[in-house]
């Protein structure tokens, strides 16, 4: 499997996208969108904004784990990372997103349903 963005449907039937690493690990997940086109626009926004350090919001969850949001130019959240056990792991996750997101293909998992 190669790294990719994947468009899928959530439990409510709305569209989401995920950025998955080559090993299948989920790096990012989007909010829910009512249309596939909106999810595709979200992916385009991640690809554009992920290169900029100021587009990352670094946070700590209530359980003490670390995560980040990728933000659009208007500072709205586009996608949220998985949880990381250390600050260093979160920083590595950001580095991986910066490397992968601009160049990976998009897979449409909604067609299989």
SULUR-V721975 format. One line per field, one symbol per residue. psi: psi as a letter, one per 40 degrees, with the letter a starting at -180 (. if undefined). burial: + if it has 24 or more other C-alpha atoms within 12 Angstrom, else -. A space follows every 10 residues. Layout:
BEGIN
psi = ???
burial = ???
END
This chain:
BEGIN
psi = hiiiihhiia deeihiiihh ideehhdihi iiididdddd ddddddddee ehdeehhhih ideeiiiiih iidefihdii iiiididddd dddddddddd ddeiihhhed de.
burial = --+++++++- ----++++++ +----+++++ +++--+--++ -+++++++++ +---++++-- -----+++++ ++----++++ ++++-----+ +-++-+++-+ ++-++++--- ---
END
